[in-house]
Amino acid sequence: MEQKHCKPAFERADPARRETVLQTGINEFSQHGFENANINVIAKNAGISIGLMYKYFETKEDLFILCLEQAIEELNQVIESVLQSDDKILVRAEKLIRAIQQTSGKESRYVKLYNEITKMSDEDKVRYYAEKIEGISYRAYAGFLERAKEEGDVRDDLDERFFAFFFDSLLMTLQFSYTCDYYRERFKVYCGDDVFDNDEKVVEELLKFLESAFTFSRGDIQKLH
């Protein structure tokens, strides 16, 4: 399924124009979703004709996928910049949580676009993007844990694959909780209507949760009962 999602004319276009088209597309798709997004509106807001838009892209879906890949790359750069630091695991986790809070507010449209993947009905495309996108996160988080193990910062019986899945699931839910309407309301149900006024409390409580996961063994938990 690896293929180009634009025509040669778009690749030859001025870089500034390409960026304008993609950013305008990201705005439209994140606000209205793929189904309701209007490619005529995207062309108008990007300052080009609809005819030129179709010289750039075969279909609206091709434009959507290119916008999606751009948004994912932006989000992954944030993750990579934090995980490659030399800090201890909880310090890196804290920086990652804060980065998610910041980018989810500043660039909520990227997260909303990422959320559109969950609405795809084409099983082949779902599988392709799951492998492509989640594979990046998996390698980052599994490496994150392996290094922490070597440094003695976490329990040595943690399974890297399961850890990566659970850790990413927590952070993904946090991203959606700052950007997507349903998840925002869900966040308030669990943590109070004022949760969005207290980012520090969110960081503090999530770090407590992670620290216990990193350090408590099953035996430790059983002793608490």
Secondary structure as UniProt FT lines:
FT   HELIX           8..12
FT   HELIX           15..36
FT   HELIX           39..46
FT   HELIX           50..56
FT   HELIX           60..83
FT   HELIX           89..106
FT   HELIX           108..115
FT   HELIX           116..119
FT   HELIX           123..129
FT   HELIX           130..134
FT   HELIX           135..150
FT   TURN            151..152
FT   TURN            156..157
FT   HELIX           160..179
FT   HELIX           181..191
FT   TURN            193..194
FT   HELIX           195..197
FT   HELIX           199..215
FT   HELIX           218..223
//
